Amino acid sequence: MSNPVSSTYEYLLTHYGPLLTLKHLAEVMHTTPNSVRMAIARKRHPLAVALANARRQLGRRVYFEARLVAEIIDQGIKTKPNPSTTEKKHSTETDVSLPTQGHSLTCV
């Protein structure tokens, strides 16, 4: 039995071939090659870590495997919420909590 090929992988193969350059990857992600390069170097986002694992270096040239990039896109890697930007909201059936800057207003 053969493995089913995703439509994303078929698209990448027909448009870019089995190996994507940094420019191609940036085009697929709708961003610039420099922003992809910096995200992979910093590895702060799960997507960047996954793309770093799809990276292959042939001599001085850097490529990304289309199969792995398609898997990353198809999986839709979920990001964890940043605890510093999200506030904990405690609400019960009788009250509503409204976060404001530095204060929490509670309506009963």
Buried (B, 14 or more C-beta within 10 A) or exposed (E): EEEEEBEBBEBBBEEBEEBBBBEBBBBBBEEEBEEBBEBBEEEEEEBBBBBEEBBEEEEEEBBBBBBBBBBBBEEEEEEEEEEEEEEEEEEEEEEEBEEEEEEEEEEE
